[in-house]
Amino acid sequence: MKKIIILALLYLFSSLTYASFEVQKITDNVYALVGELSQRTKTNLGNNSTHGVIITSEGVVLIDSGASYFDAKEIHKTIQKLTHKPVKIVINTGGQDHRWLGNDYFQKLGARIISSSKAKIDQQIRADEQITRLDLLIKDSLKGTEPVFASETFDEKMNLELGGVNLELYHFGAAHTAGDIVIWMPSTELMFTGDIVFNDRMLGIGPAKDFQSWINVFEKMAIFKPKYIIPGHGSVSNLSLATHNTYNYLVFLKTKISKILDNDGDMLDASKIDQSKFHYLKNHESIAGKNAQRVFEKMEFDY
Ligand SMILES: [Zn+2]
């Protein structure tokens, strides 16, 4: 009997998983929930990304719903420490797992779910693949996760208002994923960028594999001259730091690979590019080489 109780207790403690967020307050009623910078794990519930929270008089707008049902629940618990107002709107900034796999949780609470039409298609195409990968990485923490897609979509621009707060949603083209968007909050000069901006960690040329479009999208976003950037990964920053961490790195890869192609170089030369000036970004050991390869493949194809 004693043995059974001990085993039951061990099981209970091993199932107590949670995701932790660093909550960064940006302006009155706007927060960033900054998740881990490392890979998705059972303990972070698949969450290694940054989310946005806007508290209005009529309820909360959440930017990105998390990578799993349990992750969404942890995001909700974190929001409840900031306000008791309900989550009314969830915006998915793209097609990557942590942007949308928590939709089901928030939809059941009555939230409207919004994404670009391209992001919705991307999510529909890659849902099975994303769930299979998460199943390997986060195991039990994926329990209860059901793919639910946005009920409201837009092609290029959407205006949104909740509790007197106006938001402008823009899809400028593919970046990290095919349907990435930015959310502009004019009253605070604040931009939520999803995976269009990576801070603190090295970006991965994502599923869209279109670094040139990503460069163009970043330029269109930068025209707004945001005072604050809430990125898809890492801490809140200004535009200049976001430019250095994301835009300059993309342009650096493009310039280096272009020189290699001009000299009839090959993939091996691409993998030898000295990327040390970006080694201050976390995860560079596992990502830098792959990025160079992906840019090389794309540029060689277009050459
Ligand atoms: Zn991401």
Boltz pocket constraint, residues with backbone or C-beta under 6 A from the ligand:
constraints:
  - pocket:
      binder: B
      contacts: [[A, 48], [A, 49], [A, 96], [A, 98], [A, 195], [A, 232], [A, 233]]
      max_distance: 6.0
